[in-house]
Amino acid sequence: MNPVLHDLSLVDVAIAALLIVVNGAISIALSLGLGRQLALAAVRTVVQLLLVGYVLGWVFSVDRWYVVLALMVLMTIIAGFAGAARGAHTYAGQRVDSLVSIWISAWLIAAVGLFAVMRIHPWYEPQYAIPILGMILGNTLTGVALAIERMTEELTARRDRVEMALALGATRWEAARGPARQAARAGMIPTLNQMAVVGVVSLPGMMTGQVLAGQSPLQAVRYQIVIMFLIAASSALGTVGAILLTYRRLFSADHIFLAARLVERTARR
């Protein structure tokens, strides 16, 4: 027997939305002052997802490669800008570095998944291309954002040691290697943690969706395994790419640490 999920009405959605009251009650009980932020987050969730639903519905009906490609480009640009929004310190060109590292890594790995592994034909089938790239972008964004944040914070905190190493004859990479390693670890750990508990503690969204749609659990698991490995590869590539681009921005070719380029985010105009 295969149960069929009924279409959710606005009343059903409203009942689920009432659960946000739990968050509000906790905020009030602990005097967290998050009531306004919770309300804003709830409204944004509804508006953004409804907008995405209408846009995807239109994209699916049009079914043209250039429309799918344009939406994928837009998703990537938004992810790139979001990846540069973290951290107490920033530098000129951070958004470009974030966008480049996310774009190259996510699109390369998504291409491998669509063309070599899943063999989607045509490649621009929106029900496959858009969700797969979206999952890869979301996780790559997290890795890149954490890597850039940790790299800039480590260089700021270790400025004296970095400059001393350079003064004693170390190359720019030797001086930056410690912060770079910490940044790489910070960017890759979230994906590694997710892989460690997938299927045991949590059931990923793609697998859950396929099972709810009536797909064989074993087939859904195979797809989820593929997605997890695509995400891990893209996150690692994006993290390393972001670190190297940040490194090139903050160290000159003649082995000088350009600390003046690092500014506090609140001070930036």
C-alpha positions as CSV (number, residue, x, y, z in Angstrom):
1,M,0.0,0.0,0.0
2,N,1.4,3.4,-1.1
3,P,-0.2,6.2,0.8
4,V,-0.7,9.4,-1.2
5,L,0.1,12.8,0.3
6,H,-2.8,15.2,0.0
7,D,-2.2,18.7,-1.3
8,L,-1.6,21.1,1.5
9,S,-4.1,23.9,1.9
10,L,-3.4,27.4,3.3
11,V,-5.0,26.2,6.6
12,D,-2.5,23.3,6.8
13,V,0.4,25.7,6.2
14,A,-1.0,28.2,8.8
15,I,-1.2,25.4,11.4
16,A,2.5,24.6,10.8
17,A,3.3,28.3,10.9
18,L,1.9,28.5,14.4
19,L,4.7,26.3,15.6
20,I,7.0,29.4,15.4
21,V,5.3,30.5,18.6
22,V,7.5,27.9,20.3
23,N,10.5,29.9,19.3
24,G,8.9,33.1,20.4
25,A,8.0,31.7,23.8
26,I,11.6,30.6,24.4
27,S,12.8,34.0,23.4
28,I,10.4,35.7,25.9
29,A,11.1,33.2,28.7
30,L,14.9,33.7,28.4
31,S,14.8,37.4,27.5
32,L,16.6,36.8,24.3
33,G,15.1,39.7,22.5
34,L,14.6,37.7,19.3
35,G,10.9,38.3,18.8
36,R,11.3,40.8,16.0
37,Q,13.9,38.7,14.2
38,L,11.8,35.6,14.5
39,A,8.8,37.3,13.0
40,L,10.9,38.7,10.2
41,A,12.6,35.4,9.5
42,A,9.2,33.7,9.4
43,V,7.8,36.3,6.9
44,R,10.9,36.0,4.8
45,T,10.6,32.2,4.7
46,V,7.1,32.3,3.5
47,V,7.7,35.1,0.9
48,Q,10.9,33.7,-0.5
49,L,9.6,30.1,-0.8
50,L,6.4,31.2,-2.4
51,L,8.4,33.3,-4.8
52,V,10.6,30.4,-5.6
53,G,7.6,28.1,-6.1
54,Y,6.1,30.4,-8.6
55,V,9.4,31.0,-10.4
56,L,10.1,27.2,-10.6
57,G,6.6,26.5,-11.8
58,W,7.2,29.0,-14.7
59,V,10.6,27.6,-15.4
60,F,9.3,24.0,-15.5
61,S,6.5,25.0,-17.9
62,V,8.8,26.9,-20.2
63,D,11.5,24.2,-20.3
64,R,14.1,26.2,-22.2
65,W,17.9,25.7,-21.6
66,Y,18.6,29.5,-21.6
67,V,15.9,30.1,-18.9
68,V,17.3,27.3,-16.7
69,L,20.9,28.6,-17.3
70,A,19.9,32.1,-16.3
71,L,18.3,30.9,-13.1
72,M,21.4,28.9,-12.3
73,V,23.6,31.9,-12.8
74,L,21.4,34.0,-10.6
75,M,21.5,31.4,-7.8
76,T,25.3,31.3,-8.1
77,I,25.7,35.1,-7.9
78,I,23.4,35.2,-4.8
79,A,25.5,32.4,-3.2
80,G,28.7,34.2,-4.0
81,F,27.6,37.4,-2.4
82,A,26.3,35.6,0.6
83,G,29.6,33.8,1.1
84,A,31.4,37.1,1.6
85,A,28.9,38.4,4.3
86,R,30.4,36.7,7.3
87,G,33.2,37.7,9.7
88,A,34.3,40.8,11.6
89,H,37.0,41.6,9.0
90,T,36.8,42.0,5.3
91,Y,39.0,43.2,2.4
92,A,38.5,44.7,-1.1
93,G,37.6,42.0,-3.5
94,Q,36.2,39.6,-1.0
95,R,32.9,39.2,-2.9
96,V,34.7,38.5,-6.1
97,D,36.9,35.8,-4.4
98,S,33.8,34.2,-2.9
99,L,31.9,34.3,-6.1
100,V,34.8,32.8,-8.2
101,S,35.5,30.0,-5.8
102,I,31.8,29.0,-5.4
103,W,31.1,29.4,-9.1
104,I,34.0,27.3,-10.4
105,S,33.8,24.5,-7.8
106,A,30.0,24.2,-7.7
107,W,29.5,24.2,-11.5
108,L,32.4,21.8,-12.1
109,I,31.1,19.3,-9.6
110,A,27.5,19.7,-10.7
111,A,28.6,19.1,-14.3
112,V,30.3,15.9,-13.2
113,G,27.1,14.8,-11.5
114,L,24.7,15.7,-14.3
115,F,26.8,14.5,-17.2
116,A,29.0,11.6,-15.9
117,V,27.1,10.1,-12.9
118,M,23.3,10.7,-13.4
119,R,23.6,11.2,-17.1
120,I,20.6,13.6,-17.3
121,H,19.5,14.2,-20.9
122,P,19.0,16.9,-21.7
123,W,21.2,18.4,-19.1
124,Y,18.9,21.4,-18.5
125,E,16.0,19.3,-17.3
126,P,14.9,21.8,-14.6
127,Q,13.6,19.3,-12.1
128,Y,17.2,17.8,-11.9
129,A,19.6,20.6,-12.8
130,I,18.2,23.3,-10.5
131,P,17.8,21.3,-7.3
132,I,21.2,19.5,-7.7
133,L,23.0,22.7,-8.3
134,G,21.1,24.3,-5.4
135,M,22.1,21.7,-2.9
136,I,25.7,21.9,-4.1
137,L,25.7,25.7,-3.9
138,G,24.2,25.8,-0.4
139,N,26.8,23.6,1.1
140,T,29.7,25.1,-0.9
141,L,28.6,28.5,0.3
142,T,28.9,27.4,3.9
143,G,32.4,26.1,3.4
144,V,33.6,29.2,1.5
145,A,32.1,31.6,4.0
146,L,33.6,29.8,7.0
147,A,37.0,29.5,5.3
148,I,37.2,33.2,4.4
149,E,36.0,34.2,7.9
150,R,38.6,32.0,9.6
151,M,41.4,33.0,7.3
152,T,40.9,36.7,7.9
153,E,40.4,36.3,11.6
154,E,43.5,34.1,12.0
155,L,45.6,36.6,10.0
156,T,44.4,39.4,12.1
157,A,45.0,37.6,15.4
158,R,48.4,36.3,14.3
159,R,49.6,39.5,12.6
160,D,52.7,39.8,14.8
161,R,53.8,36.2,14.2
162,V,53.1,36.4,10.5
163,E,55.1,39.6,10.1
164,M,58.0,38.2,12.2
165,A,58.2,35.1,10.1
166,L,58.4,37.2,7.0
167,A,61.1,39.4,8.6
168,L,63.1,36.3,9.4
169,G,63.1,35.2,5.8
170,A,60.0,33.0,5.5
171,T,58.1,33.0,2.2
172,R,54.6,34.4,2.1
173,W,53.1,30.9,2.0
174,E,55.2,29.7,4.9
175,A,53.9,32.7,6.9
176,A,50.3,32.1,5.9
177,R,50.3,28.3,6.1
178,G,49.0,28.1,9.7
179,P,46.0,30.4,9.2
180,A,45.3,28.6,5.8
181,R,45.2,25.2,7.5
182,Q,42.8,26.4,10.2
183,A,40.6,28.0,7.5
184,A,40.6,24.8,5.5
185,R,39.6,22.8,8.5
186,A,36.8,25.2,9.4
187,G,35.4,25.2,5.9
188,M,35.4,21.4,5.5
189,I,34.3,20.3,9.0
190,P,30.5,21.0,8.5
191,T,30.3,18.7,5.5
192,L,32.3,16.0,7.2
193,N,30.0,16.2,10.3
194,Q,27.0,16.0,8.0
195,M,28.4,12.9,6.3
196,A,29.2,11.2,9.6
197,V,25.6,11.2,10.7
198,V,23.7,11.1,7.5
199,G,21.1,8.3,7.5
200,V,21.7,7.6,11.2
201,V,20.8,10.9,12.9
202,S,19.2,12.7,10.0
203,L,17.5,11.8,6.7
204,P,18.6,14.2,4.0
205,G,16.1,16.3,2.1
206,M,16.6,14.7,-1.3
207,M,16.3,11.1,0.1
208,T,13.2,12.1,2.1
209,G,11.6,13.7,-0.9
210,Q,12.1,10.7,-3.1
211,V,10.8,8.3,-0.5
212,L,7.7,10.5,0.0
213,A,7.2,10.6,-3.7
214,G,7.1,6.8,-3.8
215,Q,10.6,6.0,-4.9
216,S,12.3,2.8,-3.8
217,P,14.2,3.6,-0.5
218,L,17.4,1.8,-1.9
219,Q,17.3,3.9,-5.1
220,A,16.7,7.0,-3.0
221,V,19.8,6.1,-0.9
222,R,21.9,5.7,-4.0
223,Y,21.0,9.2,-5.2
224,Q,21.7,10.6,-1.8
225,I,25.1,9.0,-1.7
226,V,25.9,10.6,-5.0
227,I,24.7,14.0,-3.8
228,M,26.7,13.7,-0.6
229,F,29.9,13.0,-2.5
230,L,29.2,15.8,-4.9
231,I,28.6,18.2,-2.0
232,A,31.8,17.1,-0.2
233,A,33.9,17.5,-3.4
234,S,32.5,20.9,-4.2
235,S,32.8,22.2,-0.6
236,A,36.4,21.1,-0.5
237,L,37.3,22.7,-3.8
238,G,35.5,25.9,-2.9
239,T,37.1,26.1,0.5
240,V,40.6,25.7,-0.9
241,G,39.9,28.1,-3.8
242,A,38.6,30.8,-1.4
243,I,41.7,30.4,0.9
244,L,44.1,30.7,-2.0
245,L,42.3,33.7,-3.5
246,T,42.2,35.4,0.0
247,Y,45.9,34.6,0.4
248,R,46.8,36.2,-2.9
249,R,44.8,39.3,-2.0
250,L,46.6,39.8,1.4
251,F,50.2,38.9,0.5
252,S,52.2,40.6,-2.2
253,A,54.5,38.8,-4.7
254,D,57.5,40.1,-2.8
255,H,56.4,38.4,0.4
256,I,54.8,41.3,2.3
257,F,51.7,40.9,4.4
258,L,49.3,43.6,3.3
259,A,47.6,43.9,6.7
260,A,46.2,47.3,5.8
261,R,43.8,45.7,3.4
262,L,42.0,44.0,6.3
263,V,39.4,46.3,7.7
264,E,36.6,45.8,10.2
265,R,33.3,45.2,8.5
266,T,31.5,47.9,10.5
267,A,34.1,50.4,9.4
268,R,33.7,49.7,5.7
269,R,31.7,52.1,3.6
